[in-house]
């Protein structure tokens, strides 16, 4: 029997990878793509309904309120900063930095989720009032589900880093968590403009 011969030495391969070199990064990107297409379909439905009405929102339906949704958009944009700092700390394998910036991210994310409740009512119509209300509530509601899931993921990751000794590969999860958060914030900006500002313009 011919003896086995080693074709390479895997011992020098990195135990922690980030970005496209990480399998989890690709999984996160796939998840973001699915969610993005779902939101695009919902927005297409909203725009299709819009073309069937002379007035939008329909008559006797007030414009959406802007105060709370605008404050929430500003918070979401601010939240990118600690999320980026947490990801940077993760890439440096800086456990103290990850703990600190994840905690800050959690605090802001929880505030965003709480304010989202008022974002829904800021539409100034119920989901069952008319087609406009149903379409708007569906879009905001779907994005809210993404916010809640990401908040739960970030809280869980933060608790693990604070109270449990994690392997080095967990630092890659921090970077992926921030990567997903950028997407969650990014897709909301055009939705905010469409749903809350758009009715005043178009």
N, C-alpha and C positions, 0 to 999 in steps of 0.2 A: 504494500500500500504506500502510495506516494505521500511523504510528510507534508503537513499543512504549512503554508508560508504566509506570513503577515504581509498585507499590501499597504498598510499604513499604521500610523500611531495615533489613536484617538485620544490619548491621555492629554494632549496639548490643546484640545478643543475647548472653547470657553463653556463654563457651566451656566452662565447667565447671558442671554442675548436680548437685544432691544430692536424695535422697529421691524422692518421687513425680514430680518434674520430670525425673528421669533414666530413660532407657529401660532401663538395666541394673538399676535398682532394681526395676522391674516384672518383669524376667526372674528376678531373685533371689527375689522374692515368689512367682512361679509355681513355681519349683523347690522352695521351702519348702512350698508347698501340696501338691504332689505327694508329697513325702517325708512330710509330716504325715499325709496320708490313708493312705499305705502303712503307717506305724506304727500308725495307728488300726485298720486291718484286722488286723494281726498281734496287737494287743492284744485285739481282739474274738475272734479265734481262741483266744487264751489263756484268756479268760473263759468261752468256750463249753466248752472242755475242763474247766475248773474245775468247772462245774456237774454234770459227769458222774462226779465222784469224791466219795466220802464224806470222804476225807482229802486234803489238799493242802498240801505235796507228798504224793504217794502213800506208802503205808506203806514203811518201811525206807529212805526218802529223807530225809536230814537237811535242816534249814532252811538257807537260804543264809547265808553268813557276812556280817557287817555291817562289819567294820573297814575293809578296803580300799575297798569301794564307797562308804562314808561319807566317807572321806578324799578320794576322787576327786570326789564331789559337792561337797565344800567347795572343792577346787581349781577346779572348773568355775565355781562361783559367784564365786570370787576373780578368775578370768580375765576376767570381764566388765569389771572395772575398767580394766586396760590396753587392752582392746579398745575400750572407750568413749573412753578418752583418745586412742587412735590415730585413731578416727573424728573426734573433736573437732579434733585437729591437722590432719587432712585437710581439714576444712571451712574451716580458717583458712589452708590452703595452706602449712602449716608443715612443711617437709621434714624438718628436724632432729627435730621432735617426732614425726613419723610414723615415722622410722627408729627412734627410741628405743623408742616404745611398741609398735611391731610386733615388735621384737626381744624385748621382755619377753613379749608375747603368745605368740610362738613357743616360748620357753623353757617357759612353763607348759603350752601345748598339747601339746608333745612329752611332758612328764611325764604328762599326762592319758592320752595314747594308750598309753604304756608301762603305766600302772596298769590300763588297760582289760583287758589280758591277764589280770591277776589278778582283775578283776571277773568275767570269764567263769568262771574256775575257782572263784570264790567262790559260784557257784550250787550247788556241791557235788553236781553230777550231770553226767553226760555228755549230749551231744546225742542219743545213740542208746540211752539207757537206757530211756526211756519217753516218753509223749506230753508230760508235764510238762517233761522235759529238752529235748525238741525245740522246744517252743513258747518256752521261756525263752531258749534259746540263739539261736533265730532272731531274737527281738526284740533282744537285746543285740548279736548279730552284725550286724544291719542298721544299728543306730545306730552301731556301731563303724565301719562303712564310711563313714558320714557324717563321723565324727570324723577318720578318716584322710584323706578327700578335702579336708576343710576345713583340716587341718594342712598338707597339701601345697600348697594354694592360698595359705595364709598365709606359708609358707616361701618360695614362689616370689615372692610380692609383696614380701616383705622383702628378698630378694636383689636384686630389680630396683631397689628404692629405695636400697639401699646401694652397688650397683656399676654402675648404669646411669642415665643422665640421662633422666628420663621426662617426657612432656608433662603439662601441668597437669591434663588430664582424668583422669590416673591417680589423683589424690587422691580422686576419686569412687569409684574401685574400693576404696580403703581403707575408706570409710564403708560400702559395700555388703558388704565382707568381714566387718566387725564386725556388721552387721545380720544376716547369715546365722549368725554365731556365737551371737548372742543366741538365735536359734531353736533351734540345736543343743543349747544348754544348757537352754533352757526346756522342750523336750519330754522331756529326760531325767529331770527331777525327778519327774513323776508315774510314769514307768516305774520309776525307782529305788524309789519307795514301793510300787508294785504288786508288783515281782518280789522285792525283798529284805526289805521290811518286811511287806508284805501277808500272806505265808504264816503269819506269827506271829499275825495278828489274825483273819483270816477262815477 
